[in-house]
């Protein structure tokens, strides 16, 4: 059975008859491809993060509370049942504290 390229050593190649140069080239090409794809996605993420910051700055300049906006976005990601349960617990805790 052929081993992953990262695990092929000279000794392993002699045992299995695998050519380390062959595996190394294939692995290097695949590794390079993966690294480049990750780097591109990280660049996109950085750009998107900048865009999100700009939108929050725009919201703040329009008079919106950024902290509340972030909370709304977090709530919208949750399931409705989870939101209802959290709101119910919050209400119970507030009553217990006389708020």
C-alpha positions in Angstrom: 0.0 0.0 0.0 1.4 3.4 -0.9 2.1 5.8 2.0 1.1 9.4 2.2 3.9 11.5 0.7 4.7 13.2 4.0 5.5 9.7 5.4 7.7 8.4 2.6 11.3 8.3 3.8 14.3 6.8 2.0 14.1 3.8 4.2 10.3 3.4 3.6 10.9 3.9 -0.1 13.4 1.0 -0.1 11.0 -1.2 1.7 8.0 -0.5 -0.5 9.8 0.2 -3.8 8.3 3.7 -3.9 10.3 6.4 -5.5 10.6 9.3 -2.9 11.2 11.8 -5.7 7.9 10.8 -7.3 5.9 11.0 -4.1 7.7 14.2 -3.1 6.8 16.0 -6.3 3.2 14.9 -6.1 3.0 15.9 -2.4 4.8 19.2 -3.0 2.3 20.2 -5.8 -0.7 19.2 -3.7 0.7 20.9 -0.6 1.5 24.1 -2.6 -2.1 24.1 -4.0 -3.6 23.7 -0.5 -1.4 26.4 1.0 -2.2 28.9 -1.8 -5.9 28.2 -1.5 -5.8 28.8 2.3 -3.8 32.0 1.8 -6.4 33.3 -0.7 -9.2 32.6 1.6 -7.4 34.3 4.5 -7.0 37.4 2.3 -10.7 37.3 1.5 -11.5 36.9 5.2 -9.3 39.9 6.0 -11.1 42.0 3.3 -14.5 40.9 4.6 -13.5 41.8 8.2 -12.6 45.2 7.0 -15.9 45.6 5.2 -17.8 44.5 8.3 -15.9 47.1 10.4 -16.8 49.7 7.9 -20.5 48.8 8.1 -20.4 48.9 11.9 -18.7 52.4 11.7 -21.4 53.5 9.3 -24.1 52.2 11.7 -22.4 54.0 14.6 -22.2 57.3 12.7 -25.9 56.9 11.9 -26.7 56.7 15.7 -27.1 53.0 16.1 -25.5 51.2 19.1 -22.9 48.8 17.7 -23.0 46.6 20.8 -26.7 46.1 20.4 -26.3 45.4 16.7 -23.7 42.7 17.4 -26.2 41.2 20.0 -29.0 41.2 17.4 -26.8 39.5 14.8 -25.8 36.8 17.4 -29.5 36.3 18.3 -30.5 36.0 14.6 -28.0 33.1 14.2 -29.8 31.1 16.9 -32.8 28.9 16.6 -36.1 30.6 17.7 -36.6 28.0 20.5 -33.1 28.8 21.9 -33.9 32.5 21.8 -37.2 32.1 23.5 -35.6 29.9 26.2 -32.8 32.4 26.9 -35.4 35.3 27.1 -37.5 33.3 29.5 -34.6 32.6 31.7 -33.5 36.2 31.6 -37.0 37.3 32.6 -37.0 34.8 35.5 -33.6 35.9 36.7 -34.6 39.6 36.5 -37.7 38.9 38.6 -35.6 37.0 41.1 -33.4 40.0 41.5 -36.3 42.4 41.7 -35.5 44.2 38.4 
